[in-house]
């Protein structure tokens, strides 16, 4: 299998790396994290200027026709620099729902706005009881003429406090854990009856608790089949997992390099501690875990567009298992080999570990996806 990048892909990688290296060092990131909402509109506008916000969308929808590999390259660079801007929430999640379920008019309006950087999105699917199950929904959407009225609460909505539009999963039919009867609704952030409370998470990003009380959504705010939204959500989640795997590889790569450099510089008994064989072995094990994760991130990117939903979900779960295991190992080793400095807010090693921990929990941690892989294996055996 050919893993070489095309000329266009290499150009994309180099341009993104060049921009982030010049403008997104660790001190700049700390200043951005302190801004309202925890991200920079100026950096976001630059992303739009570089064409990054329209990258994964088809040209006929106002995008640049990129695919999962291009998204992987971009996400890996974001992971290396711990980028805080809402790319995952807006482009991958919100934009992913629109490109799969939106009408031609909705795509023309919203995808163009995303690509231009004039609209930000958040996807509100998680509820306090639902954990990682996208189908566990109690928020209701009741038909009222041509409109729907939404009532319920959503939890830990990534960048939900600063988004212009919030895509909400709500139940139009069935009971709490039915896979059918789930619709997707686009709600303006200033809609009457919608309230949100945002706070920073452990990795520096922001998430919101959102309450919907009699929020009315007109027909043009309904995305796709009002009772068939779950397959769309699952496809978007699998694409997000592929992007998160690549971002984790970027973060793990930087943390590994940071740790090796520290071992070369830190002295004990008059010699660099990197000269001790036991520590060399641990650094080598970090590299092995990184390469295992890199292989699975490539695998996730190449299989994200698989049409068979069961197979696609199984492949995404397999990738998430390895990413979670590698991230935990590399994070723990990186902190321990750095010693006390690795746990301080002033030093970036701990920030990489925090982001890796958050990536592990997004859309299911390693233990959850290991159970999913086992479940899919039983389905294949039964078939």
Buried (B, 14 or more C-beta within 10 A) or exposed (E): EEEEBEEEBEEBBEBBBEBBEEBBEEEBBBEBBEEEBBBBBEBBBBBBEBBBBBBBBBEEBBBBEBBBBBBBBBBBBBBBBBBBBBBBBBBBBBBBBBBBBBEEEBBBBBBBBBBBBEBBBBBBBBBEEBEBBBBBBBBBBEEEEEBBBBBBBBBBBBBBBBBBBBBBBBBBBBEEEBEBBBBBBBBBBEBEBBEBEBEBBEBBBBBBBBBBEEBBBEEEBBBBBBBBBBBBBBBBBBBBBBBBBBBBBBBBBBBBBBBBEBBEEBEEEEEBBBEBEEBBEBBEEBBEBBBBBBBBBBBBBBBBEBEEEEBBBBBBBBBBBBBBBBBBBBBEBBBEBBEEEBEEEEBBBBBBBBBBBBBBBBBBBBEBBBEBBEEBEEEEEEE
